[in-house]
Amino acid sequence: MSLKHSIEQQIITLLANEDERALNLLYKNYSNSLYGVILKVTNNEEIAEDALQETFIKVWKNAKKYDAKKAKLFTWLYRIARNTAIDKLRSFNNRFQKEVQIDKSNVYILPTMNLNQDVIDLKEHVARLEEKYQIVLKALFFEGMTQQEASDELEIPLGTIKSRLKIGLRELKKVYCP
């Protein structure tokens, strides 16, 4: 058994036993590689450092979920790191895109004759939906959250967020595109 395989097995055992020494070994053996993956996704050192820290938090919280039969340890770590980096980057980008760019907007050149005045107030129509759809739509569209952020903030599984978004948009489509 190689030294690398031996360390990997030791980490897996420590993770399964929720032994904090696993974090030290993980950081020592994988942080540079994971940071490289994250930096490649984010292209921003500050975001990459935050994402790396969050990656290790997620690894620790989900240590019991690791299954060596499904993936090698590094593959599992890589997926968590990459997904965390993507979420961080989206969150970072959303914060800076919330500001309306009036000089770049085409809102003032739209012909108003073609607009259905009965369906123009989106917030009013969202308010007519079931509350579970309202909450998701408001978080995603009016508060600018990513689906993962909404899932975390609302404590609703990510799959449920996606389903409610799809159903909520389908209901709004009935109003705007009869």
N, C-alpha and C positions, 0 to 999 in steps of 0.2 A: 504494500500500500504506500503510495507516494505521500510526501509530507503535506502537499497541498490538499490531497484527498482526506488525510488525517485531520487537518485543521477544519476542513469543511464539515466533516462528520462531528467533530467536537462542537462546532458552532450549532449545528442542527440539533444535537442533543441538548445543549444549553438553552436554545430557544424553546424546545419542547418542554423543558423544565422551568421555563420563565426565569432563568438564571441571568442576572444582569451582566455577568461576565461576557455573555454572548454579544452584547452591544460593543464592548471594547474590542473583541476579536473581529466583529463585523467591520467596525470603523477602521481598524488597523489594516485589514486585508482587502476591503472593498471600497473604501471611501474615495480613493483617487480615481478608480475606474468609473464609479457611479457619478462622481463630480464631472468627469469628462463627458459622459452621456448627457447629463443634465445641461452642461454648458453648451453642448452642441445644439440642443433643442432651444434653449432660451437665448443664447448669444449675449448674455448679460451676467456678469460675475455676481452682482448683488442678488439677483433673482435666483441664480444657480446655488448660491450659499444657503439661501432660505429653503429652497426646494430640497437640497441635500439633508438639511436638518429635519425637515418635515418627512422626508423619505424614511429616515431612521426611526422617527416616531411611529410612522405607519407600520414599519416592519415590526417594531416591538409590540404594538397593539394587535397586530395580526399574526404574531409568531405561531400561535396554535393552528392557524389555517394552512401553514406551509405543509405541502405533501411532496415528499421526495419522489414519489411514484409519478407525479404529474410533470415536474420540472426540476432541473438542477437548481441549486441554491442561487447561483449567479443569475440565472434566467429569471427566477422569481424576483430577485432584488432589482434586476434591470427593468422589468415591467413596472414595478412600483415606482422606481425612480423616473422613468420616462413619463408615465402617466401623471405623476406629481409635477414634473417640469411643465408638461403641457397645461395642466390646470393653473399653475402659478403664472405662466405666460399669458394665458387667456384672462385671468383675473387682473394682471398688471395692465394689459392692453385695454380691457373694459373700463378701467378707471380713467384712462386718458381719452377715451373716445366718447365719454358721456357729454362732454362739452359740445354744444351745437355750433357748427361752423356755418354761420349765416352767409358768408361770402361764397361758400361752396355749395349752398343749398339751391335746389331747383324748385322749391316749394312755391316761390312767388311767380313762376312762369307756367304753372299748371292751369289749364283752362278750368274754370269753376263750373261751367255749364254741365260738364259730364259727371260731376260729383252728386251722388245721391244724398241729399241733405238729411234724410231720415236715418242714415247709418253712419254719419260722420263722427259721432262721439264714441270712440273706442272704449274709453274707461267706463262709460255708462253701459255699454253692451257687455263688457267683461263682468260688470257688477250683477248682471242678470244670470250669469252662469252659476252652477252649483259651487258652493264655497271651496270645495277641494280643488276645483279647476281654477277658480279665481286666485287662490293663494299661489299656485304654481306660475300662472301667467304673470301675475304682478311681480313675483320674484325675478323671473327671467327677463321680462320685457320692460318693466317700469323701474326695477331696481338694478338691472344690468348684471345679474348674477349668471354664472355659468350653471349648467345643469348639476355639476358636482357640488358647487357652492350652495345651490338651493337645497340639494339633498342633505348636505351637512347642516346647514342653517335650520331647515325645517324638520330635520330628523325624520326624513321620508326616504325610503330606499331609492336609489338612482333609477332603477327600472320603473318604479311607480311614477317618479317625476316625468320620465319620458312618455309614459302612457297617458298621464293626465294632460301633458302638453299637447299631445296628438289629438286627444278627444276634445280639449278646450278649443284648439284651433279649428277643428272640424265643425264645432258648434258655431264659432264666429263666422266661418265660411258661409254657413246657412244664412246668416244675416246680410253679409256683404255680397254674396254671389248667389242669389236665390235662383 
